């Protein structure tokens, strides 16, 4: 921080207490102090009022620029706003809200969401919320196989959350009733082991062999996704299409990144949320070709779900 600002940044020995208060009061205009990590105190995550009052005591106002923690009702995100006024957002937080909340509530249509990742259980709430907001939803990653099982298709040894098969079926039924398009893979890259050097083959989505697991989308799926997204004006991505950490299974994820870069160049708004999705954009060299890369995984998900973020409210 000192290097970026070109001036000294002093580190306080704590985040509360008389020594911190004295250090703050001795500073001149433009001086900067970095407080010690608030999470050294269990009261931080409990948002304990006595701790919050001590934390806020030396200061006159609060600026929150940490979107990545805005979904947590902690002392340093939500509690402090009750003791300091004004309490305002920083430029990064404001930009995140402008893109994410703005896209969901007022995004230009057609609007699509790309929802990936390993588990339906971690994305079901956002999936249900996006069904009401988007014309198209692309589902990828390990969660695909719970949906395929819900459709009665063979999944081999692929990751499946059996407790969520009925939930996946309900999502598909709701989409049909609403006239929304859910795109599941047409072909799958399967492997005989979860390993970077596993034997692989590309099979149709209804022909996954026993003893094999799906770890990425196939080329026909990527082509279908490109066609589906071609007319979209707003696209939100959260989660990868496969195990992109392994080179053998990164084509589906990097393929969707290429598609998003292309439609962005043609005027679409593309918003990337979640650490894995952002990492995929960076690894493919296309990060600067997206409209917005979100810094918050959990926060972006909760915002997409329509929840009020404690650190923003």
N, C-alpha and C positions, 0 to 999 in steps of 0.2 A: 504494500500500500504506500509506503514511503517513497519507493521508486516511482510509482505511477503519479503520485501527487507532487513529487519534487520537494517534499518537506518532511520534517520529523513527525512520526506518529508515536506517541508515548503509550506504553502498555501499562494499564493499571494492575495492581496486585490482586484485585478482587473485582466483583461487580456491585457489591454493596458495602456499606460501612463508612466509618469516619475518615479513614485514610483515602478512600475514593472521593468522598465529599470534599475533603481538603484539596485534593489534586485537581478536581474540577473547578473549584472556586479560585484557584491560583492561575488558571489559564487566561490568556489574552485572546482578543478577537482573531479568529482564524486558526487557533490552536486545535489540535486533534488528539483525543485520547481513545484508545481501544480498551474496552472493558474486558475483564476475564470472562471465560465461558460461563454463561448462566446455568448450564446443565451440570455444573459441579454441585449444584444445590437441587435436591429432590423437589423442593418447593416450586421450581421453575415449571416442570411438567404438570404439577398439581394446581398451578395457578393460584397459589396460596396468597391471600390478601395481605398478610403481614409482610411477606417477602416482597410482593409487588410494591408496597408502599415504600419500603427501604430502597428498592431498586430505582424507583422514580424520583425519590426525594431530591437529589442534587440538580435535577434538570428542569427546564422550562417548557419544552415541547418535545414531541415524538414524531419521527419520520420512519415509516415502515417501508423498506425497499426489498424485503425478503419474501417474494412470492412463493418460493419453495416451502416455506413454513406457515403460510397464511391460513392453511386449513387446520392449524392446531391452536386450540384455545389455551395457550401457555402464558406464563407471566410476561414474557418479553414480546409477545405478539398481540394478545388480547387484553390481558390484565392491566398493562401499563396505560392503555388508552383511557381507563377510568380515573387516572390520577394526573394525567398531563393533557393540557389543551393549549394550542391546537395539537391534534393528532392527525397526521396527514400521510398520504401515500407518496413514495418516491417515484422517480421517473420510470424505473423498471417495472414496479408494481402497476403503475398506471398503464403502461404499454401492454402488459400481460392482460389486464382486465379489458382494455380496449379491443384487443384481438380476440381473446377467448370468449368473453361475455358478449362482445359485439357480434362476433361471428355466429354464435348460437342464437342470439335473440333477433339479430337484424341482418344476418348474412345474405348475400346475393344468391339467388337460386338459379339452377338446381344446386342443392347442397348434399354432400356425401361425407360419410365418416368411414375411416379405415380403423378397425378395432382388432388388434392382435394381442399376442401374449400367450402364456401357457394355460391359464385357467379361466373358465367361465365364471367361477365364484368371485374372482376379483374384478370382473368387468360387467357382471350382469346388470347392476344398477345403472351404469352409464349406457349400456346397450338399450335398456328399456327407455331411458330418457331420450336417447338419440332417435329412437323409432318415431317419436312424436315430432322431431325437428327436421329430420333428413329424408330426402327422397330415396337415397341409396345407402346401404351399409355393406361394406366389404369386411368379411370376417376371415382372419388368418391366424397363424400360429397354432400352438398346441390345443387351444380351445376349439378349433375346427372339429376335432374328432368327437367331442361330446355332441356337437350338432349333427355330425354324420351318423353317429349311433342313434340319435333321436329320429333320424330319417330311415332307420333300419338298414343302414349300409355297414359292410364289414370294415373294421378298423385295425385288424391285426393286433399288435402289441402297442399301438399308439396310446399316448396319454389320454385317458378319459376320466371325467369326474362323474361316476355313476349317480351320485346324489343330485346331479344337476341335469340329467338327461331329460327329465320331464320339464324342467325350467327352460331348457333349450327348445324343446318342442313347443312350449307355450309362446316363446319369442317368435318362432317361425309362423305360428298360427296368427299371432297378433299382427305381424308384418303383412300377411296375406289379407287380413281383414281391413287393414289401413291402406292397402294398395301400395305398400312400400316394397322396394326391391332389396332382398338380401342376397349377396353374392358369396357363395361358398366355392371352394376350389373345384376345378374341372379335372385336374390331374395333380398328382402328388409325387414328390421325391421321397421314396421310402428307403430305409436302411435296415440291415440285419442286426445292428447294434447301435447304441448311442455313443458314437466315437467318431473322431474326425477322419479316420481311415477305414470306416465301415464299408462293406459292399453296398452299392446303391443301384436303384433302378427307378425309372419313371413309369407310373401306372395310372390308369384312369381312376377317378375318385371312387368308383364302385367296384374296384378290383384290387384292393389292398390285400396282399397275401397273408395267410397265417404266419406268425413268427416275424413279421416285418413291421416297422413303425414309421409313421409319417413324420418327416422332419423339415419339409419345405414345400412350397408350391412348385408346380411344374410350369413349363413354358406356355402351355395352352391357357393356364390360369392367368398368368401375367398378361397375355394378349387380351383376354376377356376383361381384365381389370382396366387395361388401357382404353378399350372401347367404351366401357361403362363410365369412365371418368372424363372422357373427351369433352363432353358438353357441360361439365360441372363448373360452377363459378366460385364455390367455396368448398374446400375439402379440409377435414380435420383428421389427423393421423395420431393414433395412440397405440403403440405396440408393434413389434416386428411380425413378419410373415412366417418366419422359421427360425431355426437355430443358427442365426447368422454369424455367431462367434466361430463356427466351423466353416471353412471355405467351401466345403462340399454342399453346404446347405444355406448359402447366403444369396443365391440368385433371386429368390422370390422377394426378399426384403430389399435388396439393391434395385431390383426391377421396379418395384413400386416407387422407390425414391426417384428413379429416372423418370417415371411417368409424372410424378408430382413436379419435378423440375421443369419438364416440358410444358405442362399446362400453366405453371406459374409464368413462364415466359410469354404465354399467350393471354395473360390477363387474369387468371384465376388467383384467388387468395388461398394460400396453403399454410396451414398451422400445424406444427409438429409438437406433440406433447409426450412427455415420458422420457426417462433416461436412455432406454434402449433405442427408441426411435430417433432421438437426437444423435446418439452415437452412430447409428447407421448412416445418417445424413453426413456426418463428419467423416466417417471412414470412406464413404463413397466419393468424397470431394464435392458434394452438392449442397452443403449446408447453407452457403451464401446464395443459393438459387431458390430458397424457400422464402415465403413472405415473413414467417415468424417461427422461431424456435423457442418453445416455452422452457423456462428454467424450473418449472415445478411439475413433478410427477403426480403425487397425490393431490396437490392443490388443483392442478389442471383437470384431473378426473372429477373431483368434487364440483368444480365450477361447471363442467359439462353436464353433470347430473342435475344442475339447477340448484345446488345447495348454496347457502350463504356462508362465506368463509369467515370464521371468527376474527382472523387478523385483518379483515377488510370492513366487516360490519361496524 
